[in-house]
Amino acid sequence: MAAKLGGSGGDKHTIEQTADINITPFIDILLVLMIIFMVAAPMATVSIRLDLPPATPPDASAEKPKDPVYITIQESGSLFIADKQTDIEKLAADVCTAVGNPTGQGCEEERVFVRAQPEVKYSQFMEVMNEMQKNGFFKVGLLNEDIT
């Protein structure tokens, strides 16, 4: 707080308090802190030397990952795996066939993507998702794209 020694009216020797905020010391402190941080920041960055192995081209004999299987749900309720039409009862078997494993052993670990037309009802979509989960397909992705 500041004190006022003189003033208009009243006694000359009375001391009054003023409610003005003196921000000069505050600005001085902020400028000093800013300079400290500007000097200290470059010293705080530490670089770590990494010895990375050289890049090598992929093996030609290495097995390429399989293409994912796409299940398409149309507005009419028709199900398609790629271009082949199927129904909800044969969905799991047809997905295993599309993966390339008609025996059905281990095909649940393959990637499967489900896409639907915008007009498909939520219940139709969830019926397909529930059927996939019931048959052990847990790696199911959802696609959001236009189907023409």
Steps between C-alpha positions, in 0.01 A plus 500: 500500500613850436468798726396844393671787679322795358164551356226730413306626796547385853809521710840497326653271759248217486600180324234327288515159343433453130348192342710518181691187412865554421583236236857613431661250744279224357617575145862508618466156658334357187777634277768351726320163500464510122874560460580217742279257307641613165853430624412174677282345225782420252697332779202283592484335158718194497582311187547125510717331242335193352678235301223366280552200274508571129178467307467182299252427224231245585562139410345392175436160655324650804131432512285798413212571737168382371251747364216568743152369443229759443142433607253736336149555635254646252181690578288202398674288764711309248845398618800478270848371563700668225268439201342177628156522660444317827250494786532537875494124568792424266695818580775347717562208261510731200743734676730204572477396134579856387802508730627186332432261784189296415557265795422784743801437724673826600316723256367704795841668530475660156402863440139557401351837407129577509351781295139595451302732281378814679136387486566170683313473828700470817333170586619346171852620563504371858364164387809456281733620777341265755525207259869573443566521874300185570724310257823629656588784262630776727732676253218679325550850365230745399530695177342835435504558128262548214388181331390547142 
